[in-house]
Amino acid sequence: MVVSSSSLVKEIVRDQDAIFANRDPPISAVVLTYGGDDVAFSNYGPLWKKLRKVFVREMLGGANLEECYGLRKQQVRSSVKEVHKRCSGGEAMDFGEMAFKTTTNAMLSMLWGGVAGDDEGFYGEFRELESEMLVLMGTPNVSDFIPALARFDLQGIEKKSKRLLDKFDEILSSVIEERLRAVEKRGGNGRKDFLQVLLDLNRHGGSDGESYVTTNQVKALLMDILVGGTDTTSTMLEWTMAQLVKHPDAMSKVYKELNEIVGQNDIVEESHLPNLTYLEAVIKETFRIHPALPLLVPRCPSKTCELGGYTIPKGTIVYLNAYALHTDPQLWEDPLEFKPIWKEGVSWPASGGQHVEIRVGYVIAFVRLEVAGGDGAGVGGQVWDCDQEDEPFGPCSYSQAVEFGAVLEHGEKKRVRWMHKFVLFRVFWCLCVV
């Protein structure tokens, strides 16, 4: 069942959230998350509550985010300097690749204090693995709809998922083993990052006696954060910058707001973000037109219930059509038009419920950080634009072609030449800082 009505979605994610909180993950997702032993695909219950508690308290807690601010800022500034360097030389650049590097390095820094640096092979391999994973999760599988055929694996999706999991597991296992050796060598001193917190819970449990996590749960949580926090974030960064390139009037307003709130030569800090209201409107409008997950993770009711006057049997697969809601003409005027208008008290329609809120909130926060970027060291005060005449790159083109999978991405990757004279480094920095 696909739900595209805002009133019914509200009833599912708010009024009857406890009933519809269970997941019905595809076979590929079950395999790739160590049997659904994670936050994204586990059913609502003691296990999910425990994993969510660990994730929110240790990864998204105020103290941890504050400690990691320097790491995030360092990665964003490094990317902005790379943009400045390339633009100064008139080079073409792949913004999607750069955004992916930035988000990946920021995430790795927060998770286990490491970055991939200039290892282009790692980025290419990791992004290829992520893309394959999301395609497998988004591919319709006859085994998901006819369980009796699951053992035959007619499309080979389960086999491909297991092979892919082996590659991910090799990466995660090597990181965990390296950390255990390092801890044994230094005696457990130093700042505890998220990986170390998970390993401590794995070995000793929590102070409450209920926070013990298995090795597979440690890996599944790391997988959730790596995949959910890098691919979706970089994709939304790419869509946001594409919209700003297509709408120079919006670009000018963002730049004007940055000058008024931050100043011409100052660096954007996270403390500036609450005052950058038009920038927030731009990002939310991008999320509305280009939702990272057009169909949210499928749910299934834990018992037979009524929804909109219809009886929904227990175990029914329920999809929430986020794209239909975001382009519903009854909710939005000219729904396909990009209109980032900020109004006090106006918010998005109903959220995706408890499973979705923590992930969407993080993606929005990091995108705001990264778009708002600006470096006072001679980089600020410039505007992003395309060279409309210069060859061989030709005029700036914008394509809304997409590739469908678990994440909605550009169907055609374009390399664009950004002119140094017109480059809005500060907008990119703000997106990173968010």
VOPAGU-2260 file (C-alpha; in pm, 1 decimal, decimal comma):
REM VOPAGU-2260
SITE   aa  ch    i         X         Y         Z
SITE  MET   A    0       0,0       0,0       0,0
SITE  VAL   A    1     136,4     341,9    -100,0
SITE  VAL   A    2      11,2     639,5     102,3
SITE  SER   A    3      22,6     977,8     -71,8
SITE  SER   A    4    -238,7    1167,8     131,0
SITE  SER   A    5    -105,7    1413,3     388,8
SITE  SER   A    6    -393,6    1344,1     630,0
SITE  LEU   A    7    -331,1     968,5     618,6
SITE  VAL   A    8      43,8    1012,9     653,2
SITE  LYS   A    9     -17,5    1228,4     958,7
SITE  GLU   A   10    -234,6     957,7    1105,9
SITE  ILE   A   11      34,8     695,9    1043,7
SITE  VAL   A   12     335,7     885,2    1179,0
SITE  ARG   A   13     160,1    1063,0    1467,0
SITE  ASP   A   14    -174,7     925,9    1571,7
SITE  GLN   A   15     -90,8     558,3    1513,6
SITE  ASP   A   16     287,7     573,0    1512,4
SITE  ALA   A   17     320,3     293,6    1771,1
SITE  ILE   A   18     119,8      58,1    1548,0
SITE  PHE   A   19     300,1     149,7    1223,9
SITE  ALA   A   20     647,1     180,0    1381,6
SITE  ASN   A   21     752,7    -169,6    1273,6
SITE  ARG   A   22     960,5    -206,7     958,5
SITE  ASP   A   23     919,4    -439,8     664,5
SITE  PRO   A   24    1269,6    -417,8     515,6
SITE  PRO   A   25    1352,6    -579,2     181,3
SITE  ILE   A   26    1573,5    -886,6     184,5
SITE  SER   A   27    1869,2    -680,0      64,9
SITE  ALA   A   28    1836,0    -446,5     364,6
SITE  VAL   A   29    1809,8    -737,9     607,9
SITE  VAL   A   30    2131,6    -886,8     471,0
SITE  LEU   A   31    2322,7    -558,6     456,4
SITE  THR   A   32    2233,8    -461,1     815,8
SITE  TYR   A   33    2340,2    -789,2     974,0
SITE  GLY   A   34    1985,0    -921,3     997,7
SITE  GLY   A   35    1817,6    -583,8    1059,0
SITE  ASP   A   36    2023,0    -535,1    1376,9
SITE  ASP   A   37    2031,6    -155,3    1341,6
SITE  VAL   A   38    1831,6     162,1    1403,4
SITE  ALA   A   39    1692,3     201,3    1051,1
SITE  PHE   A   40    1535,3    -139,7     994,2
SITE  SER   A   41    1477,8    -302,4    1334,2
SITE  ASN   A   42    1119,5    -325,8    1459,2
SITE  TYR   A   43     988,7     -98,8    1730,4
SITE  GLY   A   44    1065,9    -259,1    2065,4
SITE  PRO   A   45    1335,2    -294,7    2333,6
SITE  LEU   A   46    1616,7    -351,7    2079,6
SITE  TRP   A   47    1530,0     -46,1    1872,4
SITE  LYS   A   48    1488,4     170,5    2182,2
SITE  LYS   A   49    1828,5      59,4    2311,0
SITE  LEU   A   50    2005,4     126,4    1980,8
SITE  ARG   A   51    1830,2     460,1    1936,9
SITE  LYS   A   52    1926,6     561,7    2289,9
SITE  VAL   A   53    2291,2     479,1    2224,1
SITE  PHE   A   54    2286,8     657,6    1888,5
SITE  VAL   A   55    2116,1     975,6    2008,3
SITE  ARG   A   56    2301,1    1000,7    2338,4
SITE  GLU   A   57    2651,2     919,9    2215,0
SITE  MET   A   58    2653,6    1036,7    1851,4
SITE  LEU   A   59    2405,8    1324,9    1847,1
SITE  GLY   A   60    2440,4    1436,3    2209,0
SITE  GLY   A   61    2527,8    1802,4    2264,1
SITE  ALA   A   62    2860,2    1725,3    2433,1
SITE  ASN   A   63    2980,4    1501,4    2149,1
SITE  LEU   A   64    2872,2    1743,3    1876,5
SITE  GLU   A   65    3049,3    2025,8    2057,2
SITE  GLU   A   66    3368,6    1821,7    2086,0
SITE  CYS   A   67    3355,1    1736,2    1715,2
SITE  TYR   A   68    3291,5    2091,0    1594,8
SITE  GLY   A   69    3659,9    2150,2    1527,1
SITE  LEU   A   70    3675,7    1834,1    1315,8
SITE  ARG   A   71    3372,0    1934,9    1108,1
SITE  LYS   A   72    3502,3    2286,7    1063,2
SITE  GLN   A   73    3843,2    2159,4     953,9
SITE  GLN   A   74    3695,0    1936,0     684,0
SITE  VAL   A   75    3467,8    2210,0     550,8
SITE  ARG   A   76    3746,3    2466,3     533,7
SITE  SER   A   77    3971,6    2216,8     360,3
SITE  SER   A   78    3705,1    2162,5      92,3
SITE  VAL   A   79    3647,8    2536,0      45,5
SITE  LYS   A   80    4020,9    2589,1      -4,7
SITE  GLU   A   81    4019,0    2312,0    -265,0
SITE  VAL   A   82    3733,2    2488,5    -447,3
SITE  HIS   A   83    3925,6    2816,6    -436,3
SITE  LYS   A   84    4238,2    2649,6    -571,0
SITE  ARG   A   85    4057,1    2491,0    -863,5
SITE  CYS   A   86    3860,9    2803,0    -947,2
SITE  SER   A   87    4175,2    3013,4    -941,7
SITE  GLY   A   88    4318,9    2784,5   -1206,8
SITE  GLY   A   89    3997,6    2776,6   -1410,0
SITE  GLU   A   90    3963,3    2401,0   -1363,7
SITE  ALA   A   91    3647,9    2196,7   -1402,0
SITE  MET   A   92    3522,6    2025,1   -1088,5
SITE  ASP   A   93    3274,0    1757,0    -994,6
SITE  PHE   A   94    3076,2    1912,2    -712,1
SITE  GLY   A   95    2911,2    1582,3    -618,3
SITE  GLU   A   96    3247,6    1413,0    -568,1
SITE  MET   A   97    3376,8    1703,0    -361,5
SITE  ALA   A   98    3065,7    1706,2    -143,2
SITE  PHE   A   99    3097,1    1332,4     -90,6
SITE  LYS   A  100    3461,2    1369,0      18,4
SITE  THR   A  101    3369,7    1645,3     261,9
SITE  THR   A  102    3082,9    1458,2     424,8
SITE  THR   A  103    3277,4    1130,4     433,3
SITE  ASN   A  104    3579,7    1287,2     600,5
SITE  ALA   A  105    3362,0    1474,5     849,9
SITE  MET   A  106    3176,4    1153,9     933,6
SITE  LEU   A  107    3493,0     947,0     967,0
SITE  SER   A  108    3639,9    1213,7    1194,7
SITE  MET   A  109    3337,2    1200,8    1422,6
SITE  LEU   A  110    3312,2     821,4    1421,3
SITE  TRP   A  111    3670,3     713,4    1479,2
SITE  GLY   A  112    3891,9    1018,2    1439,8
SITE  GLY   A  113    4025,9     927,1    1097,5
SITE  VAL   A  114    3998,1    1067,7     746,8
SITE  ALA   A  115    4077,6     928,2     405,2
SITE  GLY   A  116    4276,8    1239,4     312,3
SITE  ASP   A  117    4398,0    1235,2     -48,0
SITE  ASP   A  118    4335,2     864,3     -97,3
SITE  GLU   A  119    4123,6     893,7    -412,9
SITE  GLY   A  120    4101,2     515,0    -435,9
SITE  PHE   A  121    3921,7     494,1    -102,5
SITE  TYR   A  122    3659,3     753,2    -200,8
SITE  GLY   A  123    3595,1     586,8    -533,2
SITE  GLU   A  124    3567,1     238,8    -385,7
SITE  PHE   A  125    3355,6     347,4     -89,5
SITE  ARG   A  126    3114,5     550,2    -300,2
SITE  GLU   A  127    3082,7     265,5    -547,2
SITE  LEU   A  128    2995,3      29,8    -259,6
SITE  GLU   A  129    2741,1     277,0    -121,4
SITE  SER   A  130    2581,3     328,1    -461,9
SITE  GLU   A  131    2553,9     -46,4    -517,3
SITE  MET   A  132    2403,0     -88,5    -172,3
SITE  LEU   A  133    2137,4     178,1    -229,9
SITE  VAL   A  134    2052,3      38,0    -572,9
SITE  LEU   A  135    2004,7    -310,4    -425,6
SITE  MET   A  136    1781,6    -171,8    -150,6
SITE  GLY   A  137    1574,7      23,5    -401,7
SITE  THR   A  138    1537,1    -252,8    -660,6
SITE  PRO   A  139    1194,4    -423,1    -655,9
SITE  ASN   A  140    1247,8    -785,0    -555,1
SITE  VAL   A  141     985,2   -1050,3    -623,5
SITE  SER   A  142    1109,0   -1236,7    -313,0
SITE  ASP   A  143     992,7    -946,2     -94,2
SITE  PHE   A  144     637,6    -967,3    -224,5
SITE  ILE   A  145     607,4   -1345,5    -258,5
SITE  PRO   A  146     794,3   -1494,2      42,2
SITE  ALA   A  147     750,4   -1848,9     -91,3
SITE  LEU   A  148     992,5   -1760,4    -371,7
SITE  ALA   A  149    1254,6   -1607,2    -141,7
SITE  ARG   A  150    1461,1   -1925,4    -114,3
SITE  PHE   A  151    1509,9   -1930,9    -491,2
SITE  ASP   A  152    1650,6   -1574,2    -503,3
SITE  LEU   A  153    1527,1   -1541,3    -862,5
SITE  GLN   A  154    1687,2   -1200,5    -921,9
SITE  GLY   A  155    2009,1   -1277,7    -737,0
SITE  ILE   A  156    1962,6    -977,8    -507,9
SITE  GLU   A  157    2029,0   -1171,0    -187,5
SITE  LYS   A  158    2347,4   -1317,6    -332,8
SITE  LYS   A  159    2469,5    -974,0    -445,3
SITE  SER   A  160    2383,1    -827,6    -104,3
SITE  LYS   A  161    2583,8   -1094,2      78,4
SITE  ARG   A  162    2881,6   -1033,7    -148,1
SITE  LEU   A  163    2855,0    -658,9     -85,5
SITE  LEU   A  164    2822,5    -709,8     289,7
SITE  ASP   A  165    3149,0    -903,3     288,5
SITE  LYS   A  166    3324,8    -598,7     142,8
SITE  PHE   A  167    3170,9    -361,3     398,2
SITE  ASP   A  168    3245,4    -604,6     678,6
SITE  GLU   A  169    3608,4    -620,5     575,7
SITE  ILE   A  170    3637,6    -241,0     608,6
SITE  LEU   A  171    3456,3    -223,3     943,5
SITE  SER   A  172    3638,4    -522,1    1091,1
SITE  SER   A  173    3977,2    -376,1    1002,2
SITE  VAL   A  174    3885,3     -44,2    1166,9
SITE  ILE   A  175    3762,4    -220,3    1482,8
SITE  GLU   A  176    4070,3    -442,2    1505,2
SITE  GLU   A  177    4300,9    -146,2    1457,8
SITE  ARG   A  178    4121,1      44,0    1733,2
SITE  LEU   A  179    4140,5    -248,9    1974,3
SITE  ARG   A  180    4516,1    -274,2    1915,2
SITE  ALA   A  181    4557,0      99,2    1967,7
SITE  VAL   A  182    4356,5      93,8    2291,9
SITE  GLU   A  183    4558,0    -198,5    2423,4
SITE  LYS   A  184    4879,5     -13,5    2341,1
SITE  ARG   A  185    4789,4     323,2    2496,5
SITE  GLY   A  186    4583,2     188,1    2783,9
SITE  GLY   A  187    4249,4     347,7    2694,2
SITE  ASN   A  188    4357,3     710,9    2736,8
SITE  GLY   A  189    4234,2     993,1    2516,5
SITE  ARG   A  190    3900,5    1127,5    2392,4
SITE  LYS   A  191    3631,5     867,9    2335,5
SITE  ASP   A  192    3482,9     886,4    1988,0
SITE  PHE   A  193    3165,4     706,4    1884,0
SITE  LEU   A  194    3348,7     388,0    1785,4
SITE  GLN   A  195    3519,4     368,0    2123,2
SITE  VAL   A  196    3189,0     420,3    2303,3
SITE  LEU   A  197    3034,8     132,5    2105,2
SITE  LEU   A  198    3331,9     -93,5    2174,5
SITE  ASP   A  199    3310,4     -16,9    2547,3
SITE  LEU   A  200    2941,8    -106,8    2541,8
SITE  ASN   A  201    3029,7    -422,6    2350,5
SITE  ARG   A  202    3291,0    -530,1    2603,8
SITE  HIS   A  203    3153,9    -399,4    2933,2
SITE  GLY   A  204    2794,9    -285,4    2879,1
SITE  GLY   A  205    2660,1      46,7    3004,8
SITE  SER   A  206    2619,8     182,2    3356,0
SITE  ASP   A  207    2246,9     104,0    3332,7
SITE  GLY   A  208    2323,1    -260,9    3263,9
SITE  GLU   A  209    2097,2    -257,5    2957,2
SITE  SER   A  210    2317,4     -95,2    2693,4
SITE  TYR   A  211    2525,1    -396,5    2590,3
SITE  VAL   A  212    2559,8    -417,3    2212,8
SITE  THR   A  213    2683,9    -710,3    2008,9
SITE  THR   A  214    2966,7    -688,7    1757,3
SITE  ASN   A  215    2717,0    -707,7    1469,9
SITE  GLN   A  216    2514,8    -425,3    1625,2
SITE  VAL   A  217    2831,5    -214,6    1646,3
SITE  LYS   A  218    2894,7    -272,7    1275,5
SITE  ALA   A  219    2529,5    -214,7    1183,6
SITE  LEU   A  220    2522,1     119,0    1368,4
SITE  LEU   A  221    2843,2     229,3    1198,3
SITE  MET   A  222    2691,0     124,9     863,4
SITE  ASP   A  223    2376,5     329,3     936,5
SITE  ILE   A  224    2578,5     641,1    1006,7
SITE  LEU   A  225    2828,4     601,5     722,9
SITE  VAL   A  226    2569,9     532,8     453,0
SITE  GLY   A  227    2287,7     746,6     591,2
SITE  GLY   A  228    2515,9    1038,1     673,0
SITE  THR   A  229    2731,4    1055,2     361,3
SITE  ASP   A  230    2536,7     961,5      48,1
SITE  THR   A  231    2214,3    1140,2     139,9
SITE  THR   A  232    2399,2    1448,2     265,5
SITE  SER   A  233    2622,9    1482,4     -38,5
SITE  THR   A  234    2324,3    1423,0    -268,8
SITE  MET   A  235    2127,7    1703,4    -101,2
SITE  LEU   A  236    2431,1    1932,9    -118,2
SITE  GLU   A  237    2449,1    1868,1    -490,8
SITE  TRP   A  238    2078,6    1938,2    -541,9
SITE  THR   A  239    2099,1    2257,5    -332,4
SITE  MET   A  240    2390,3    2400,6    -525,4
SITE  ALA   A  241    2222,8    2301,7    -854,3
SITE  GLN   A  242    1911,6    2497,8    -754,0
SITE  LEU   A  243    2120,7    2801,5    -657,3
SITE  VAL   A  244    2303,2    2789,1    -989,3
SITE  LYS   A  245    1971,4    2770,2   -1171,6
SITE  HIS   A  246    1820,9    3056,1    -964,9
SITE  PRO   A  247    2073,7    3342,3    -941,9
SITE  ASP   A  248    1816,4    3561,2    -763,4
SITE  ALA   A  249    1809,8    3313,9    -475,3
SITE  MET   A  250    2190,8    3300,4    -485,5
SITE  SER   A  251    2207,4    3678,4    -449,3
SITE  LYS   A  252    1969,6    3676,0    -152,7
SITE  VAL   A  253    2173,2    3407,4      23,5
SITE  TYR   A  254    2490,7    3604,2     -35,8
SITE  LYS   A  255    2328,6    3926,9      86,6
SITE  GLU   A  256    2210,3    3752,8     403,1
SITE  LEU   A  257    2561,4    3618,4     463,0
SITE  ASN   A  258    2706,6    3968,6     433,8
SITE  GLU   A  259    2449,2    4108,0     676,8
SITE  ILE   A  260    2470,9    3832,5     937,8
SITE  VAL   A  261    2832,5    3718,0     910,9
SITE  GLY   A  262    3017,4    4004,9     744,7
SITE  GLN   A  263    3227,3    4033,6     432,8
SITE  ASN   A  264    3550,7    3883,7     563,4
SITE  ASP   A  265    3446,3    3675,2     861,6
SITE  ILE   A  266    3418,7    3297,8     878,2
SITE  VAL   A  267    3077,0    3138,3     913,2
SITE  GLU   A  268    3036,3    2963,5    1247,2
SITE  GLU   A  269    2761,5    2729,2    1364,9
SITE  SER   A  270    2638,7    3007,0    1595,0
SITE  HIS   A  271    2542,8    3209,4    1285,2
SITE  LEU   A  272    2309,3    2943,7    1147,1
SITE  PRO   A  273    1992,0    3024,0    1346,1
SITE  ASN   A  274    2000,0    3375,6    1198,3
SITE  LEU   A  275    2043,7    3261,3     836,6
SITE  THR   A  276    1671,2    3218,5     780,2
SITE  TYR   A  277    1667,4    3259,6     401,6
SITE  LEU   A  278    1943,7    3002,3     365,5
SITE  GLU   A  279    1736,8    2761,6     572,7
SITE  ALA   A  280    1437,9    2830,0     345,4
SITE  VAL   A  281    1653,4    2750,2      39,6
SITE  ILE   A  282    1765,7    2419,0     187,3
SITE  LYS   A  283    1416,4    2315,3     297,6
SITE  GLU   A  284    1275,6    2404,5     -42,1
SITE  THR   A  285    1542,5    2186,5    -201,9
SITE  PHE   A  286    1449,3    1901,0      31,0
SITE  ARG   A  287    1086,2    1949,8     -68,5
SITE  ILE   A  288    1144,7    1931,0    -444,1
SITE  HIS   A  289    1420,8    1669,6    -428,2
SITE  PRO   A  290    1355,1    1445,4    -127,3
SITE  ALA   A  291    1652,2    1220,2     -61,3
SITE  LEU   A  292    1412,2     930,6       1,0
SITE  PRO   A  293    1111,3     967,0    -233,2
SITE  LEU   A  294     956,2     653,3     -79,2
SITE  LEU   A  295    1036,2     620,0     289,5
SITE  VAL   A  296    1145,9     291,9     444,9
SITE  PRO   A  297     844,0      56,9     429,9
SITE  ARG   A  298     642,1       5,4     746,7
SITE  CYS   A  299     401,1    -266,7     853,8
SITE  PRO   A  300     130,8    -246,0    1121,3
SITE  SER   A  301     183,0    -464,2    1428,8
SITE  LYS   A  302    -191,1    -536,0    1436,5
SITE  THR   A  303    -497,8    -497,6    1216,4
SITE  CYS   A  304    -618,7    -137,2    1228,5
SITE  GLU   A  305    -829,9     122,2    1047,1
SITE  LEU   A  306    -683,3     397,9     833,4
SITE  GLY   A  307    -900,0     648,8     650,8
SITE  GLY   A  308   -1202,2     421,7     680,4
SITE  TYR   A  309   -1017,6     120,0     539,3
SITE  THR   A  310    -911,1    -190,4     731,7
SITE  ILE   A  311    -537,2    -248,1     709,4
SITE  PRO   A  312    -443,9    -610,3     791,4
SITE  LYS   A  313    -152,2    -685,6    1019,3
SITE  GLY   A  314     176,6    -715,3     827,8
SITE  THR   A  315      68,6    -505,3     526,5
SITE  ILE   A  316     361,6    -334,9     351,7
SITE  VAL   A  317     303,4      41,9     378,1
SITE  TYR   A  318     505,4     295,4     179,8
SITE  LEU   A  319     490,3     669,3     253,7
SITE  ASN   A  320     521,6     866,0     -70,3
SITE  ALA   A  321     728,6    1165,6      40,2
SITE  TYR   A  322     764,6    1300,1    -314,1
SITE  ALA   A  323     386,4    1308,1    -366,5
SITE  LEU   A  324     339,6    1496,5     -39,4
SITE  HIS   A  325     608,8    1748,4    -124,6
SITE  THR   A  326     450,8    1824,9    -462,8
SITE  ASP   A  327      84,2    1808,8    -361,4
SITE  PRO   A  328     -92,3    2112,8    -521,4
SITE  GLN   A  329    -335,1    2117,5    -229,1
SITE  LEU   A  330     -46,1    2190,4       6,5
SITE  TRP   A  331     184,8    2394,3    -213,3
SITE  GLU   A  332     124,5    2671,4    -464,2
SITE  ASP   A  333     309,4    2588,0    -788,1
SITE  PRO   A  334     456,9    2275,8    -624,5
SITE  LEU   A  335     722,3    2213,1    -891,4
SITE  GLU   A  336     859,1    2567,0    -875,1
SITE  PHE   A  337    1156,0    2656,4    -655,3
SITE  LYS   A  338    1026,2    2924,8    -416,5
SITE  PRO   A  339    1235,0    2952,1     -98,4
SITE  ILE   A  340    1008,9    3192,5      89,4
SITE  TRP   A  341    1067,7    3207,4     464,5
SITE  LYS   A  342     759,6    3259,9     682,4
SITE  GLU   A  343     757,2    3253,1    1058,7
SITE  GLY   A  344     560,1    2963,0    1198,6
SITE  VAL   A  345     546,9    2773,9     869,0
SITE  SER   A  346     699,0    2426,1     874,3
SITE  TRP   A  347     707,2    2111,6     665,1
SITE  PRO   A  348     420,4    1865,9     663,2
SITE  ALA   A  349     417,4    1569,7     901,6
SITE  SER   A  350     754,8    1413,8     982,2
SITE  GLY   A  351     845,4    1056,0     908,3
SITE  GLY   A  352     796,9     941,0    1266,2
SITE  GLN   A  353    1048,4     832,1    1527,2
SITE  HIS   A  354    1264,1     625,8    1290,7
SITE  VAL   A  355    1315,0     913,2    1045,2
SITE  GLU   A  356    1343,7    1222,5    1264,6
SITE  ILE   A  357    1696,4    1167,4    1395,5
SITE  ARG   A  358    1839,8    1092,2    1049,7
SITE  VAL   A  359    1664,8    1375,6     863,9
SITE  GLY   A  360    1757,1    1620,0    1140,0
SITE  TYR   A  361    2125,5    1537,5    1107,4
SITE  VAL   A  362    2124,9    1564,6     727,7
SITE  ILE   A  363    1954,5    1906,6     740,3
SITE  ALA   A  364    2200,0    2027,6    1003,7
SITE  PHE   A  365    2509,6    1924,4     808,2
SITE  VAL   A  366    2378,5    2058,9     477,0
SITE  ARG   A  367    2314,0    2396,7     639,6
SITE  LEU   A  368    2668,1    2392,1     775,2
SITE  GLU   A  369    2820,1    2308,2     439,4
SITE  VAL   A  370    2623,0    2549,0     221,2
SITE  ALA   A  371    2689,8    2848,7     442,2
SITE  GLY   A  372    3067,4    2816,0     406,5
SITE  GLY   A  373    3295,7    3111,5     373,0
SITE  ASP   A  374    3659,5    3171,5     452,0
SITE  GLY   A  375    3769,7    3515,7     553,6
SITE  ALA   A  376    4122,1    3461,7     422,9
SITE  GLY   A  377    4063,3    3622,0      84,6
SITE  VAL   A  378    3799,7    3372,1     -25,5
SITE  GLY   A  379    3481,3    3544,0      87,9
SITE  GLY   A  380    3284,7    3801,9    -106,0
SITE  GLN   A  381    3251,3    3608,7    -429,0
SITE  VAL   A  382    2956,3    3450,4    -604,3
SITE  TRP   A  383    2902,3    3107,6    -760,4
SITE  ASP   A  384    2801,9    3120,4   -1123,6
SITE  CYS   A  385    2873,2    2945,5   -1450,6
SITE  ASP   A  386    3070,7    3077,4   -1740,0
SITE  GLN   A  387    2801,9    3092,0   -2006,8
SITE  GLU   A  388    3036,6    3151,4   -2297,3
SITE  ASP   A  389    3366,7    2987,3   -2217,2
SITE  GLU   A  390    3460,1    2672,5   -2408,7
SITE  PRO   A  391    3520,4    2382,7   -2393,1
SITE  PHE   A  392    3280,5    2359,4   -2101,7
SITE  GLY   A  393    3003,3    2548,4   -2274,8
SITE  PRO   A  394    2700,7    2707,5   -2112,0
SITE  CYS   A  395    2588,5    2599,9   -1768,2
SITE  SER   A  396    2318,9    2336,3   -1798,8
SITE  TYR   A  397    2089,6    2198,7   -1533,5
SITE  SER   A  398    1931,4    1857,7   -1558,0
SITE  GLN   A  399    1656,5    1720,8   -1336,4
SITE  ALA   A  400    1711,7    1367,4   -1463,2
SITE  VAL   A  401    1733,0    1128,5   -1171,1
SITE  GLU   A  402    1838,5     775,9   -1087,5
SITE  PHE   A  403    1594,3     584,6    -872,3
SITE  GLY   A  404    1713,3     372,9    -584,7
SITE  ALA   A  405    1694,5     409,7    -210,4
SITE  VAL   A  406    1823,0     767,0    -262,5
SITE  LEU   A  407    1708,4    1003,6    -538,9
SITE  GLU   A  408    2018,5    1115,3    -729,2
SITE  HIS   A  409    2112,3    1303,6   -1042,9
SITE  GLY   A  410    2085,2    1078,0   -1344,4
SITE  GLU   A  411    2356,1    1267,8   -1530,7
SITE  LYS   A  412    2673,2    1386,8   -1356,5
SITE  LYS   A  413    2801,2    1709,3   -1504,7
SITE  ARG   A  414    3136,1    1876,3   -1463,1
SITE  VAL   A  415    3103,2    2252,5   -1442,1
SITE  ARG   A  416    3366,6    2520,6   -1467,2
SITE  TRP   A  417    3329,4    2770,4   -1185,7
SITE  MET   A  418    3478,1    3114,2   -1256,3
SITE  HIS   A  419    3694,2    3253,1    -975,3
SITE  LYS   A  420    3545,5    3597,8   -1018,9
SITE  PHE   A  421    3189,7    3481,9    -956,8
SITE  VAL   A  422    3226,5    3193,0    -714,6
SITE  LEU   A  423    3014,1    3194,0    -401,9
SITE  PHE   A  424    3252,6    3012,2    -173,3
SITE  ARG   A  425    3061,3    3144,4     122,7
SITE  VAL   A  426    2739,5    2976,3      11,2
SITE  PHE   A  427    2922,3    2644,5     -14,6
SITE  TRP   A  428    3076,5    2698,5     329,4
SITE  CYS   A  429    2734,2    2769,0     477,7
SITE  LEU   A  430    2599,6    2445,6     330,4
SITE  CYS   A  431    2891,2    2264,1     492,0
SITE  VAL   A  432    2848,1    2437,7     827,4
SITE  VAL   A  433    2480,6    2346,8     835,7
